[in-house]
């Protein structure tokens, strides 16, 4: 799901299988994890992206 906050697109993803690791290093992820992304077009040809992962089953605080 996504929505606009001014000129920033905010997308939230839930319901992803917990079988695949979080990253290429094999950090675990549960099926309850939530991924939030903030995207802003800075100028022609450039997009600023920030991602936050919330997974209280494995991590005590969000990962930025």
PDBQT receptor file of N, H, CA, C and O in Angstrom, charges set to zero:
ATOM      1  N   UNK A   1       0.845  -1.156   0.000  1.00  0.00    +0.000 N 
ATOM      2  CA  UNK A   1       0.000   0.000   0.000  1.00  0.00    +0.000 C 
ATOM      3  C   UNK A   1       0.897   1.227   0.000  1.00  0.00    +0.000 C 
ATOM      4  O   UNK A   1       1.983   1.209   0.580  1.00  0.00    +0.000 OA
ATOM      5  N   UNK A   2       0.448   2.280  -0.644  1.00  0.00    +0.000 N 
ATOM      6  H   UNK A   2      -0.434   2.295  -1.115  1.00  0.00    +0.000 HD
ATOM      7  CA  UNK A   2       1.236   3.494  -0.675  1.00  0.00    +0.000 C 
ATOM      8  C   UNK A   2       0.367   4.727  -0.601  1.00  0.00    +0.000 C 
ATOM      9  O   UNK A   2      -0.826   4.676  -0.902  1.00  0.00    +0.000 OA
ATOM     10  N   UNK A   3       0.964   5.833  -0.202  1.00  0.00    +0.000 N 
ATOM     11  H   UNK A   3       1.933   5.874   0.042  1.00  0.00    +0.000 HD
ATOM     12  CA  UNK A   3       0.273   7.107  -0.159  1.00  0.00    +0.000 C 
ATOM     13  C   UNK A   3       1.299   8.222  -0.298  1.00  0.00    +0.000 C 
ATOM     14  O   UNK A   3       2.495   8.024  -0.085  1.00  0.00    +0.000 OA
ATOM     15  N   UNK A   4       0.800   9.394  -0.660  1.00  0.00    +0.000 N 
ATOM     16  H   UNK A   4      -0.171   9.555  -0.833  1.00  0.00    +0.000 HD
ATOM     17  CA  UNK A   4       1.662  10.561  -0.818  1.00  0.00    +0.000 C 
ATOM     18  C   UNK A   4       1.654  11.404   0.441  1.00  0.00    +0.000 C 
ATOM     19  O   UNK A   4       0.604  11.636   1.039  1.00  0.00    +0.000 OA
ATOM     20  N   UNK A   5       2.821  11.857   0.837  1.00  0.00    +0.000 N 
ATOM     21  H   UNK A   5       3.675  11.669   0.352  1.00  0.00    +0.000 HD
ATOM     22  CA  UNK A   5       2.994  12.857   1.892  1.00  0.00    +0.000 C 
ATOM     23  C   UNK A   5       3.755  14.008   1.257  1.00  0.00    +0.000 C 
ATOM     24  O   UNK A   5       4.986  14.019   1.229  1.00  0.00    +0.000 OA
ATOM     25  N   UNK A   6       3.004  14.978   0.746  1.00  0.00    +0.000 N 
ATOM     26  H   UNK A   6       2.004  14.969   0.769  1.00  0.00    +0.000 HD
ATOM     27  CA  UNK A   6       3.627  16.061  -0.016  1.00  0.00    +0.000 C 
ATOM     28  C   UNK A   6       4.215  15.508  -1.296  1.00  0.00    +0.000 C 
ATOM     29  O   UNK A   6       3.502  14.892  -2.088  1.00  0.00    +0.000 OA
ATOM     30  N   UNK A   7       5.512  15.719  -1.515  1.00  0.00    +0.000 N 
ATOM     31  H   UNK A   7       6.091  16.220  -0.871  1.00  0.00    +0.000 HD
ATOM     32  CA  UNK A   7       6.174  15.207  -2.714  1.00  0.00    +0.000 C 
ATOM     33  C   UNK A   7       6.860  13.865  -2.473  1.00  0.00    +0.000 C 
ATOM     34  O   UNK A   7       7.654  13.422  -3.304  1.00  0.00    +0.000 OA
ATOM     35  N   UNK A   8       6.568  13.214  -1.352  1.00  0.00    +0.000 N 
ATOM     36  H   UNK A   8       5.924  13.573  -0.677  1.00  0.00    +0.000 HD
ATOM     37  CA  UNK A   8       7.199  11.949  -1.001  1.00  0.00    +0.000 C 
ATOM     38  C   UNK A   8       6.181  10.807  -1.089  1.00  0.00    +0.000 C 
ATOM     39  O   UNK A   8       5.086  10.900  -0.535  1.00  0.00    +0.000 OA
ATOM     40  N   UNK A   9       6.550   9.736  -1.786  1.00  0.00    +0.000 N 
ATOM     41  H   UNK A   9       7.440   9.661  -2.236  1.00  0.00    +0.000 HD
ATOM     42  CA  UNK A   9       5.728   8.533  -1.848  1.00  0.00    +0.000 C 
ATOM     43  C   UNK A   9       6.147   7.617  -0.709  1.00  0.00    +0.000 C 
ATOM     44  O   UNK A   9       7.320   7.263  -0.595  1.00  0.00    +0.000 OA
ATOM     45  N   UNK A  10       5.195   7.232   0.132  1.00  0.00    +0.000 N 
ATOM     46  H   UNK A  10       4.242   7.520   0.039  1.00  0.00    +0.000 HD
ATOM     47  CA  UNK A  10       5.447   6.329   1.249  1.00  0.00    +0.000 C 
ATOM     48  C   UNK A  10       4.768   5.011   0.920  1.00  0.00    +0.000 C 
ATOM     49  O   UNK A  10       3.559   4.976   0.693  1.00  0.00    +0.000 OA
ATOM     50  N   UNK A  11       5.532   3.927   0.893  1.00  0.00    +0.000 N 
ATOM     51  H   UNK A  11       6.515   3.955   1.077  1.00  0.00    +0.000 HD
ATOM     52  CA  UNK A  11       4.953   2.609   0.616  1.00  0.00    +0.000 C 
ATOM     53  C   UNK A  11       5.184   1.692   1.810  1.00  0.00    +0.000 C 
ATOM     54  O   UNK A  11       6.248   1.713   2.429  1.00  0.00    +0.000 OA
ATOM     55  N   UNK A  12       4.173   0.887   2.123  1.00  0.00    +0.000 N 
ATOM     56  H   UNK A  12       3.309   0.870   1.620  1.00  0.00    +0.000 HD
ATOM     57  CA  UNK A  12       4.258  -0.072   3.224  1.00  0.00    +0.000 C 
ATOM     58  C   UNK A  12       3.951  -1.456   2.690  1.00  0.00    +0.000 C 
ATOM     59  O   UNK A  12       2.958  -1.660   1.991  1.00  0.00    +0.000 OA
ATOM     60  N   UNK A  13       4.810  -2.403   3.024  1.00  0.00    +0.000 N 
ATOM     61  H   UNK A  13       5.616  -2.237   3.592  1.00  0.00    +0.000 HD
ATOM     62  CA  UNK A  13       4.652  -3.775   2.563  1.00  0.00    +0.000 C 
ATOM     63  C   UNK A  13       4.581  -4.700   3.763  1.00  0.00    +0.000 C 
ATOM     64  O   UNK A  13       5.451  -4.669   4.634  1.00  0.00    +0.000 OA
ATOM     65  N   UNK A  14       3.541  -5.527   3.808  1.00  0.00    +0.000 N 
ATOM     66  H   UNK A  14       2.834  -5.553   3.101  1.00  0.00    +0.000 HD
ATOM     67  CA  UNK A  14       3.381  -6.551   4.842  1.00  0.00    +0.000 C 
ATOM     68  C   UNK A  14       2.986  -7.855   4.170  1.00  0.00    +0.000 C 
ATOM     69  O   UNK A  14       2.668  -7.874   2.981  1.00  0.00    +0.000 OA
ATOM     70  N   UNK A  15       3.006  -8.930   4.916  1.00  0.00    +0.000 N 
ATOM     71  H   UNK A  15       3.265  -8.915   5.882  1.00  0.00    +0.000 HD
ATOM     72  CA  UNK A  15       2.550 -10.213   4.387  1.00  0.00    +0.000 C 
ATOM     73  C   UNK A  15       3.558 -10.940   3.522  1.00  0.00    +0.000 C 
ATOM     74  O   UNK A  15       3.182 -11.807   2.733  1.00  0.00    +0.000 OA
ATOM     75  N   UNK A  16       4.823 -10.606   3.654  1.00  0.00    +0.000 N 
ATOM     76  H   UNK A  16       5.128  -9.902   4.295  1.00  0.00    +0.000 HD
ATOM     77  CA  UNK A  16       5.868 -11.267   2.878  1.00  0.00    +0.000 C 
ATOM     78  C   UNK A  16       6.294 -12.531   3.622  1.00  0.00    +0.000 C 
ATOM     79  O   UNK A  16       6.396 -12.522   4.849  1.00  0.00    +0.000 OA
ATOM     80  N   UNK A  17       6.534 -13.585   2.911  1.00  0.00    +0.000 N 
ATOM     81  H   UNK A  17       6.451 -13.592   1.915  1.00  0.00    +0.000 HD
ATOM     82  CA  UNK A  17       6.936 -14.852   3.522  1.00  0.00    +0.000 C 
ATOM     83  C   UNK A  17       8.177 -14.680   4.393  1.00  0.00    +0.000 C 
ATOM     84  O   UNK A  17       9.113 -13.980   4.008  1.00  0.00    +0.000 OA
ATOM     85  N   UNK A  18       8.189 -15.304   5.543  1.00  0.00    +0.000 N 
ATOM     86  H   UNK A  18       7.429 -15.873   5.856  1.00  0.00    +0.000 HD
ATOM     87  CA  UNK A  18       9.343 -15.250   6.429  1.00  0.00    +0.000 C 
ATOM     88  C   UNK A  18      10.420 -16.253   6.082  1.00  0.00    +0.000 C 
ATOM     89  O   UNK A  18      11.440 -16.326   6.768  1.00  0.00    +0.000 OA
ATOM     90  N   UNK A  19      10.214 -17.031   5.023  1.00  0.00    +0.000 N 
ATOM     91  H   UNK A  19       9.386 -16.971   4.466  1.00  0.00    +0.000 HD
ATOM     92  CA  UNK A  19      11.194 -18.059   4.656  1.00  0.00    +0.000 C 
ATOM     93  C   UNK A  19      12.457 -17.481   4.031  1.00  0.00    +0.000 C 
ATOM     94  O   UNK A  19      13.543 -18.035   4.206  1.00  0.00    +0.000 OA
ATOM     95  N   UNK A  20      12.328 -16.382   3.312  1.00  0.00    +0.000 N 
ATOM     96  H   UNK A  20      11.446 -15.933   3.171  1.00  0.00    +0.000 HD
ATOM     97  CA  UNK A  20      13.501 -15.775   2.670  1.00  0.00    +0.000 C 
ATOM     98  C   UNK A  20      14.216 -14.889   3.681  1.00  0.00    +0.000 C 
ATOM     99  O   UNK A  20      13.562 -14.251   4.506  1.00  0.00    +0.000 OA
ATOM    100  N   UNK A  21      15.549 -14.833   3.635  1.00  0.00    +0.000 N 
ATOM    101  H   UNK A  21      16.081 -15.351   2.964  1.00  0.00    +0.000 HD
ATOM    102  CA  UNK A  21      16.282 -13.968   4.570  1.00  0.00    +0.000 C 
ATOM    103  C   UNK A  21      16.040 -12.496   4.259  1.00  0.00    +0.000 C 
ATOM    104  O   UNK A  21      15.573 -12.133   3.179  1.00  0.00    +0.000 OA
ATOM    105  N   UNK A  22      16.369 -11.673   5.225  1.00  0.00    +0.000 N 
ATOM    106  H   UNK A  22      16.748 -11.968   6.102  1.00  0.00    +0.000 HD
ATOM    107  CA  UNK A  22      16.210 -10.227   5.109  1.00  0.00    +0.000 C 
ATOM    108  C   UNK A  22      17.150  -9.636   4.064  1.00  0.00    +0.000 C 
ATOM    109  O   UNK A  22      16.789  -8.699   3.351  1.00  0.00    +0.000 OA
ATOM    110  N   UNK A  23      18.357 -10.190   3.980  1.00  0.00    +0.000 N 
ATOM    111  H   UNK A  23      18.650 -10.951   4.559  1.00  0.00    +0.000 HD
ATOM    112  CA  UNK A  23      19.365  -9.649   3.066  1.00  0.00    +0.000 C 
ATOM    113  C   UNK A  23      20.274 -10.764   2.570  1.00  0.00    +0.000 C 
ATOM    114  O   UNK A  23      20.052 -11.939   2.861  1.00  0.00    +0.000 OA
ATOM    115  N   UNK A  24      21.287 -10.387   1.826  1.00  0.00    +0.000 N 
ATOM    116  H   UNK A  24      21.467  -9.432   1.589  1.00  0.00    +0.000 HD
ATOM    117  CA  UNK A  24      22.231 -11.338   1.267  1.00  0.00    +0.000 C 
ATOM    118  C   UNK A  24      23.138 -12.002   2.284  1.00  0.00    +0.000 C 
ATOM    119  O   UNK A  24      23.786 -13.002   1.974  1.00  0.00    +0.000 OA
ATOM    120  N   UNK A  25      23.196 -11.467   3.482  1.00  0.00    +0.000 N 
ATOM    121  H   UNK A  25      22.669 -10.655   3.734  1.00  0.00    +0.000 HD
ATOM    122  CA  UNK A  25      24.020 -12.043   4.542  1.00  0.00    +0.000 C 
ATOM    123  C   UNK A  25      23.271 -13.083   5.362  1.00  0.00    +0.000 C 
ATOM    124  O   UNK A  25      23.854 -13.723   6.238  1.00  0.00    +0.000 OA
ATOM    125  N   UNK A  26      21.976 -13.257   5.083  1.00  0.00    +0.000 N 
ATOM    126  H   UNK A  26      21.502 -12.737   4.372  1.00  0.00    +0.000 HD
ATOM    127  CA  UNK A  26      21.200 -14.286   5.753  1.00  0.00    +0.000 C 
ATOM    128  C   UNK A  26      20.543 -13.879   7.053  1.00  0.00    +0.000 C 
ATOM    129  O   UNK A  26      20.116 -14.748   7.813  1.00  0.00    +0.000 OA
ATOM    130  N   UNK A  27      20.445 -12.586   7.341  1.00  0.00    +0.000 N 
ATOM    131  H   UNK A  27      20.792 -11.880   6.724  1.00  0.00    +0.000 HD
ATOM    132  CA  UNK A  27      19.757 -12.148   8.553  1.00  0.00    +0.000 C 
ATOM    133  C   UNK A  27      18.296 -12.608   8.482  1.00  0.00    +0.000 C 
ATOM    134  O   UNK A  27      17.669 -12.504   7.428  1.00  0.00    +0.000 OA
ATOM    135  N   UNK A  28      17.755 -13.109   9.584  1.00  0.00    +0.000 N 
ATOM    136  H   UNK A  28      18.264 -13.193  10.441  1.00  0.00    +0.000 HD
ATOM    137  CA  UNK A  28      16.403 -13.663   9.551  1.00  0.00    +0.000 C 
ATOM    138  C   UNK A  28      15.323 -12.588   9.466  1.00  0.00    +0.000 C 
ATOM    139  O   UNK A  28      15.540 -11.421   9.792  1.00  0.00    +0.000 OA
ATOM    140  N   UNK A  29      14.152 -13.031   9.015  1.00  0.00    +0.000 N 
ATOM    141  H   UNK A  29      13.975 -13.979   8.751  1.00  0.00    +0.000 HD
ATOM    142  CA  UNK A  29      12.984 -12.156   8.909  1.00  0.00    +0.000 C 
ATOM    143  C   UNK A  29      11.758 -13.012   9.174  1.00  0.00    +0.000 C 
ATOM    144  O   UNK A  29      11.677 -14.145   8.699  1.00  0.00    +0.000 OA
ATOM    145  N   UNK A  30      10.810 -12.485   9.922  1.00  0.00    +0.000 N 
ATOM    146  H   UNK A  30      10.876 -11.564  10.308  1.00  0.00    +0.000 HD
ATOM    147  CA  UNK A  30       9.585 -13.238  10.204  1.00  0.00    +0.000 C 
ATOM    148  C   UNK A  30       8.483 -12.839   9.219  1.00  0.00    +0.000 C 
ATOM    149  O   UNK A  30       8.607 -11.846   8.502  1.00  0.00    +0.000 OA
ATOM    150  N   UNK A  31       7.425 -13.612   9.195  1.00  0.00    +0.000 N 
ATOM    151  H   UNK A  31       7.324 -14.419   9.777  1.00  0.00    +0.000 HD
ATOM    152  CA  UNK A  31       6.274 -13.305   8.338  1.00  0.00    +0.000 C 
ATOM    153  C   UNK A  31       5.537 -12.060   8.823  1.00  0.00    +0.000 C 
ATOM    154  O   UNK A  31       4.729 -11.496   8.086  1.00  0.00    +0.000 OA
ATOM    155  N   UNK A  32       5.805 -11.625  10.055  1.00  0.00    +0.000 N 
ATOM    156  H   UNK A  32       6.461 -12.083  10.654  1.00  0.00    +0.000 HD
ATOM    157  CA  UNK A  32       5.158 -10.429  10.612  1.00  0.00    +0.000 C 
ATOM    158  C   UNK A  32       5.942  -9.150  10.318  1.00  0.00    +0.000 C 
ATOM    159  O   UNK A  32       5.571  -8.083  10.805  1.00  0.00    +0.000 OA
ATOM    160  N   UNK A  33       7.004  -9.233   9.540  1.00  0.00    +0.000 N 
ATOM    161  H   UNK A  33       7.306 -10.101   9.144  1.00  0.00    +0.000 HD
ATOM    162  CA  UNK A  33       7.819  -8.045   9.270  1.00  0.00    +0.000 C 
ATOM    163  C   UNK A  33       7.050  -7.030   8.422  1.00  0.00    +0.000 C 
ATOM    164  O   UNK A  33       6.155  -7.387   7.655  1.00  0.00    +0.000 OA
ATOM    165  N   UNK A  34       7.418  -5.766   8.580  1.00  0.00    +0.000 N 
ATOM    166  H   UNK A  34       8.145  -5.476   9.203  1.00  0.00    +0.000 HD
ATOM    167  CA  UNK A  34       6.808  -4.673   7.817  1.00  0.00    +0.000 C 
ATOM    168  C   UNK A  34       7.931  -3.834   7.226  1.00  0.00    +0.000 C 
ATOM    169  O   UNK A  34       8.857  -3.430   7.930  1.00  0.00    +0.000 OA
ATOM    170  N   UNK A  35       7.839  -3.581   5.947  1.00  0.00    +0.000 N 
ATOM    171  H   UNK A  35       7.086  -3.908   5.376  1.00  0.00    +0.000 HD
ATOM    172  CA  UNK A  35       8.829  -2.794   5.223  1.00  0.00    +0.000 C 
ATOM    173  C   UNK A  35       8.185  -1.462   4.836  1.00  0.00    +0.000 C 
ATOM    174  O   UNK A  35       7.132  -1.447   4.200  1.00  0.00    +0.000 OA
ATOM    175  N   UNK A  36       8.810  -0.344   5.216  1.00  0.00    +0.000 N 
ATOM    176  H   UNK A  36       9.666  -0.355   5.733  1.00  0.00    +0.000 HD
ATOM    177  CA  UNK A  36       8.319   0.983   4.861  1.00  0.00    +0.000 C 
ATOM    178  C   UNK A  36       9.390   1.678   4.032  1.00  0.00    +0.000 C 
ATOM    179  O   UNK A  36      10.560   1.707   4.412  1.00  0.00    +0.000 OA
ATOM    180  N   UNK A  37       8.982   2.232   2.906  1.00  0.00    +0.000 N 
ATOM    181  H   UNK A  37       8.031   2.208   2.597  1.00  0.00    +0.000 HD
ATOM    182  CA  UNK A  37       9.917   2.934   2.040  1.00  0.00    +0.000 C 
ATOM    183  C   UNK A  37       9.453   4.347   1.759  1.00  0.00    +0.000 C 
ATOM    184  O   UNK A  37       8.265   4.587   1.544  1.00  0.00    +0.000 OA
ATOM    185  N   UNK A  38      10.389   5.283   1.761  1.00  0.00    +0.000 N 
ATOM    186  H   UNK A  38      11.354   5.088   1.936  1.00  0.00    +0.000 HD
ATOM    187  CA  UNK A  38      10.116   6.676   1.438  1.00  0.00    +0.000 C 
ATOM    188  C   UNK A  38      10.895   7.018   0.182  1.00  0.00    +0.000 C 
ATOM    189  O   UNK A  38      12.117   6.870   0.149  1.00  0.00    +0.000 OA
ATOM    190  N   UNK A  39      10.198   7.475  -0.856  1.00  0.00    +0.000 N 
ATOM    191  H   UNK A  39       9.206   7.595  -0.829  1.00  0.00    +0.000 HD
ATOM    192  CA  UNK A  39      10.828   7.812  -2.126  1.00  0.00    +0.000 C 
ATOM    193  C   UNK A  39      10.490   9.247  -2.499  1.00  0.00    +0.000 C 
ATOM    194  O   UNK A  39       9.331   9.659  -2.442  1.00  0.00    +0.000 OA
ATOM    195  N   UNK A  40      11.516  10.005  -2.883  1.00  0.00    +0.000 N 
ATOM    196  H   UNK A  40      12.458   9.670  -2.929  1.00  0.00    +0.000 HD
ATOM    197  CA  UNK A  40      11.324  11.396  -3.298  1.00  0.00    +0.000 C 
ATOM    198  C   UNK A  40      12.207  11.652  -4.524  1.00  0.00    +0.000 C 
ATOM    199  O   UNK A  40      13.398  11.342  -4.529  1.00  0.00    +0.000 OA
ATOM    200  N   UNK A  41      11.592  12.222  -5.552  1.00  0.00    +0.000 N 
ATOM    201  H   UNK A  41      10.625  12.473  -5.548  1.00  0.00    +0.000 HD
ATOM    202  CA  UNK A  41      12.356  12.599  -6.733  1.00  0.00    +0.000 C 
ATOM    203  C   UNK A  41      13.054  13.915  -6.447  1.00  0.00    +0.000 C 
ATOM    204  O   UNK A  41      12.415  14.964  -6.362  1.00  0.00    +0.000 OA
ATOM    205  N   UNK A  42      14.370  13.853  -6.299  1.00  0.00    +0.000 N 
ATOM    206  H   UNK A  42      14.889  13.001  -6.369  1.00  0.00    +0.000 HD
ATOM    207  CA  UNK A  42      15.162  15.048  -5.995  1.00  0.00    +0.000 C 
ATOM    208  C   UNK A  42      15.220  15.976  -7.197  1.00  0.00    +0.000 C 
ATOM    209  O   UNK A  42      14.994  17.180  -7.073  1.00  0.00    +0.000 OA
ATOM    210  N   UNK A  43      15.523  15.414  -8.362  1.00  0.00    +0.000 N 
ATOM    211  H   UNK A  43      15.707  14.436  -8.463  1.00  0.00    +0.000 HD
ATOM    212  CA  UNK A  43      15.538  16.156  -9.614  1.00  0.00    +0.000 C 
ATOM    213  C   UNK A  43      15.539  15.127 -10.736  1.00  0.00    +0.000 C 
ATOM    214  O   UNK A  43      15.478  13.924 -10.483  1.00  0.00    +0.000 OA
ATOM    215  N   UNK A  44      15.608  15.601 -11.968  1.00  0.00    +0.000 N 
ATOM    216  H   UNK A  44      15.657  16.578 -12.174  1.00  0.00    +0.000 HD
ATOM    217  CA  UNK A  44      15.578  14.693 -13.105  1.00  0.00    +0.000 C 
ATOM    218  C   UNK A  44      16.747  13.698 -13.010  1.00  0.00    +0.000 C 
ATOM    219  O   UNK A  44      17.912  14.095 -12.975  1.00  0.00    +0.000 OA
ATOM    220  N   UNK A  45      16.418  12.417 -12.970  1.00  0.00    +0.000 N 
ATOM    221  H   UNK A  45      15.472  12.094 -12.999  1.00  0.00    +0.000 HD
ATOM    222  CA  UNK A  45      17.444  11.385 -12.939  1.00  0.00    +0.000 C 
ATOM    223  C   UNK A  45      17.893  10.950 -11.552  1.00  0.00    +0.000 C 
ATOM    224  O   UNK A  45      18.759  10.083 -11.439  1.00  0.00    +0.000 OA
ATOM    225  N   UNK A  46      17.319  11.536 -10.476  1.00  0.00    +0.000 N 
ATOM    226  H   UNK A  46      16.615  12.240 -10.568  1.00  0.00    +0.000 HD
ATOM    227  CA  UNK A  46      17.735  11.181  -9.114  1.00  0.00    +0.000 C 
ATOM    228  C   UNK A  46      16.528  10.949  -8.212  1.00  0.00    +0.000 C 
ATOM    229  O   UNK A  46      15.607  11.764  -8.169  1.00  0.00    +0.000 OA
ATOM    230  N   UNK A  47      16.541   9.833  -7.496  1.00  0.00    +0.000 N 
ATOM    231  H   UNK A  47      17.289   9.170  -7.531  1.00  0.00    +0.000 HD
ATOM    232  CA  UNK A  47      15.497   9.528  -6.519  1.00  0.00    +0.000 C 
ATOM    233  C   UNK A  47      16.180   9.222  -5.194  1.00  0.00    +0.000 C 
ATOM    234  O   UNK A  47      17.108   8.415  -5.139  1.00  0.00    +0.000 OA
ATOM    235  N   UNK A  48      15.722   9.864  -4.136  1.00  0.00    +0.000 N 
ATOM    236  H   UNK A  48      14.968  10.519  -4.182  1.00  0.00    +0.000 HD
ATOM    237  CA  UNK A  48      16.206   9.576  -2.788  1.00  0.00    +0.000 C 
ATOM    238  C   UNK A  48      15.310   8.489  -2.205  1.00  0.00    +0.000 C 
ATOM    239  O   UNK A  48      14.084   8.588  -2.266  1.00  0.00    +0.000 OA
ATOM    240  N   UNK A  49      15.931   7.442  -1.634  1.00  0.00    +0.000 N 
ATOM    241  H   UNK A  49      16.926   7.362  -1.585  1.00  0.00    +0.000 HD
ATOM    242  CA  UNK A  49      15.189   6.315  -1.091  1.00  0.00    +0.000 C 
ATOM    243  C   UNK A  49      15.660   6.048   0.327  1.00  0.00    +0.000 C 
ATOM    244  O   UNK A  49      16.861   6.014   0.597  1.00  0.00    +0.000 OA
ATOM    245  N   UNK A  50      14.706   5.858   1.235  1.00  0.00    +0.000 N 
ATOM    246  H   UNK A  50      13.731   5.886   1.016  1.00  0.00    +0.000 HD
ATOM    247  CA  UNK A  50      15.009   5.435   2.596  1.00  0.00    +0.000 C 
ATOM    248  C   UNK A  50      14.084   4.270   2.913  1.00  0.00    +0.000 C 
ATOM    249  O   UNK A  50      12.898   4.308   2.587  1.00  0.00    +0.000 OA
ATOM    250  N   UNK A  51      14.625   3.229   3.549  1.00  0.00    +0.000 N 
ATOM    251  H   UNK A  51      15.589   3.198   3.814  1.00  0.00    +0.000 HD
ATOM    252  CA  UNK A  51      13.856   2.031   3.859  1.00  0.00    +0.000 C 
ATOM    253  C   UNK A  51      13.996   1.718   5.341  1.00  0.00    +0.000 C 
ATOM    254  O   UNK A  51      15.080   1.832   5.913  1.00  0.00    +0.000 OA
ATOM    255  N   UNK A  52      12.884   1.323   5.954  1.00  0.00    +0.000 N 
ATOM    256  H   UNK A  52      12.004   1.230   5.489  1.00  0.00    +0.000 HD
ATOM    257  CA  UNK A  52      12.886   0.910   7.356  1.00  0.00    +0.000 C 
ATOM    258  C   UNK A  52      12.210  -0.448   7.451  1.00  0.00    +0.000 C 
ATOM    259  O   UNK A  52      11.164  -0.674   6.842  1.00  0.00    +0.000 OA
ATOM    260  N   UNK A  53      12.816  -1.359   8.223  1.00  0.00    +0.000 N 
ATOM    261  H   UNK A  53      13.665  -1.176   8.718  1.00  0.00    +0.000 HD
ATOM    262  CA  UNK A  53      12.262  -2.692   8.428  1.00  0.00    +0.000 C 
ATOM    263  C   UNK A  53      11.911  -2.838   9.899  1.00  0.00    +0.000 C 
ATOM    264  O   UNK A  53      12.755  -2.650  10.776  1.00  0.00    +0.000 OA
ATOM    265  N   UNK A  54      10.645  -3.177  10.157  1.00  0.00    +0.000 N 
ATOM    266  H   UNK A  54       9.960  -3.330   9.444  1.00  0.00    +0.000 HD
ATOM    267  CA  UNK A  54      10.177  -3.430  11.516  1.00  0.00    +0.000 C 
ATOM    268  C   UNK A  54       9.864  -4.922  11.626  1.00  0.00    +0.000 C 
ATOM    269  O   UNK A  54       9.023  -5.440  10.892  1.00  0.00    +0.000 OA
ATOM    270  N   UNK A  55      10.538  -5.599  12.535  1.00  0.00    +0.000 N 
ATOM    271  H   UNK A  55      11.221  -5.177  13.131  1.00  0.00    +0.000 HD
ATOM    272  CA  UNK A  55      10.301  -7.030  12.760  1.00  0.00    +0.000 C 
ATOM    273  C   UNK A  55      10.611  -7.344  14.219  1.00  0.00    +0.000 C 
ATOM    274  O   UNK A  55      11.733  -7.719  14.561  1.00  0.00    +0.000 OA
ATOM    275  N   UNK A  56       9.607  -7.187  15.069  1.00  0.00    +0.000 N 
ATOM    276  H   UNK A  56       8.696  -6.883  14.791  1.00  0.00    +0.000 HD
ATOM    277  CA  UNK A  56       9.811  -7.362  16.512  1.00  0.00    +0.000 C 
ATOM    278  C   UNK A  56      10.057  -8.810  16.901  1.00  0.00    +0.000 C 
ATOM    279  O   UNK A  56      10.457  -9.073  18.035  1.00  0.00    +0.000 OA
ATOM    280  N   UNK A  57       9.831  -9.757  16.000  1.00  0.00    +0.000 N 
ATOM    281  H   UNK A  57       9.506  -9.544  15.079  1.00  0.00    +0.000 HD
ATOM    282  CA  UNK A  57      10.119 -11.155  16.296  1.00  0.00    +0.000 C 
ATOM    283  C   UNK A  57      11.628 -11.404  16.383  1.00  0.00    +0.000 C 
ATOM    284  O   UNK A  57      12.068 -12.308  17.095  1.00  0.00    +0.000 OA
ATOM    285  N   UNK A  58      12.421 -10.604  15.660  1.00  0.00    +0.000 N 
ATOM    286  H   UNK A  58      12.064  -9.871  15.082  1.00  0.00    +0.000 HD
ATOM    287  CA  UNK A  58      13.873 -10.799  15.628  1.00  0.00    +0.000 C 
ATOM    288  C   UNK A  58      14.681  -9.596  16.114  1.00  0.00    +0.000 C 
ATOM    289  O   UNK A  58      15.800  -9.764  16.599  1.00  0.00    +0.000 OA
ATOM    290  N   UNK A  59      14.133  -8.389  15.991  1.00  0.00    +0.000 N 
ATOM    291  H   UNK A  59      13.224  -8.252  15.597  1.00  0.00    +0.000 HD
ATOM    292  CA  UNK A  59      14.922  -7.192  16.261  1.00  0.00    +0.000 C 
ATOM    293  C   UNK A  59      14.231  -6.293  17.286  1.00  0.00    +0.000 C 
ATOM    294  O   UNK A  59      13.010  -6.142  17.254  1.00  0.00    +0.000 OA
ATOM    295  N   UNK A  60      14.996  -5.703  18.182  1.00  0.00    +0.000 N 
ATOM    296  H   UNK A  60      15.988  -5.826  18.208  1.00  0.00    +0.000 HD
ATOM    297  CA  UNK A  60      14.425  -4.895  19.264  1.00  0.00    +0.000 C 
ATOM    298  C   UNK A  60      14.058  -3.478  18.822  1.00  0.00    +0.000 C 
ATOM    299  O   UNK A  60      13.291  -2.799  19.504  1.00  0.00    +0.000 OA
ATOM    300  N   UNK A  61      14.595  -3.028  17.693  1.00  0.00    +0.000 N 
ATOM    301  H   UNK A  61      15.218  -3.580  17.138  1.00  0.00    +0.000 HD
ATOM    302  CA  UNK A  61      14.250  -1.705  17.174  1.00  0.00    +0.000 C 
ATOM    303  C   UNK A  61      14.247  -1.755  15.646  1.00  0.00    +0.000 C 
ATOM    304  O   UNK A  61      14.838  -2.665  15.064  1.00  0.00    +0.000 OA
ATOM    305  N   UNK A  62      13.602  -0.807  14.996  1.00  0.00    +0.000 N 
ATOM    306  H   UNK A  62      13.122  -0.068  15.469  1.00  0.00    +0.000 HD
ATOM    307  CA  UNK A  62      13.550  -0.796  13.527  1.00  0.00    +0.000 C 
ATOM    308  C   UNK A  62      14.943  -0.691  12.915  1.00  0.00    +0.000 C 
ATOM    309  O   UNK A  62      15.850  -0.095  13.496  1.00  0.00    +0.000 OA
ATOM    310  N   UNK A  63      15.092  -1.267  11.756  1.00  0.00    +0.000 N 
ATOM    311  H   UNK A  63      14.356  -1.751  11.283  1.00  0.00    +0.000 HD
ATOM    312  CA  UNK A  63      16.347  -1.221  11.006  1.00  0.00    +0.000 C 
ATOM    313  C   UNK A  63      16.177  -0.194   9.894  1.00  0.00    +0.000 C 
ATOM    314  O   UNK A  63      15.242  -0.287   9.099  1.00  0.00    +0.000 OA
ATOM    315  N   UNK A  64      17.072   0.781   9.836  1.00  0.00    +0.000 N 
ATOM    316  H   UNK A  64      17.832   0.857  10.483  1.00  0.00    +0.000 HD
ATOM    317  CA  UNK A  64      17.039   1.808   8.790  1.00  0.00    +0.000 C 
ATOM    318  C   UNK A  64      18.074   1.519   7.740  1.00  0.00    +0.000 C 
ATOM    319  O   UNK A  64      18.201   2.272   6.775  1.00  0.00    +0.000 OA
TER     320      UNK A  64
